[in-house]
């Protein structure tokens, strides 16, 4: 199972929110490159970079941070937040991301996303599914749709999407443990999917549970920044690495 640390960016700084609430913002480091290098030094291969300013504005904002980290590390970066137009996708790839992370557009404008698949290649996208009570949520988690997460995944795997991360929004940033039961159901339903868990990881034991649930990767944020999971633990863990 692949360990994928998250760096969330507001105004060029590394921050974390609780349940997507910008009012519950905590700055962890003024220099995201410093954080990314710490991850790389620990043997991490991949990074989940989120432009929170971009997500709020509806267009990519912190591409310079992406460019700096991509240029000064060897990390494989997926970048999301504010990717609404084809121009945004181009900026993300031109700035050094290996994957563009997309979420709400998959619900709101399927035709546009499918067009991007044809232009850039489906394998260049990491699809995000924010979920509450097994239904897809959008708009910074403020709006719950009536779309089942299983129908959502079935549709997009039909387009050739093979990587997806899922966040149970009731768990994110609360350090109360991940939605393991939900992830077990998803991996059982879609065994060929490169499924990545996100949200709620609070201790090393959670990683073992996610691996047993069939997850191919896990995105970890607050647990690392709060010292619940140490990079040295990941380095020596049998779980650490890529499949």
Protein Blocks (a to p, Z undefined) as FASTA:
>chain_A
ZZddddddeehiacddeehiaklccdfbfblklmmmmmmmnopabdcdddfklmmnopaf
klmmmmmmmmmccbdcddeehiabfklmmmmmmnopabdcdfklmmmmmmlmmmmmmmno
pklpccddddeehiaceehhlaccfbdfklmmmmmmmnopabdcdddfklgonlnopafk
lmmmmmmmmmmbccddeehiabfklmmmmmmnopabdcdfklmmnomacfklmmmpmkgc
cZZ
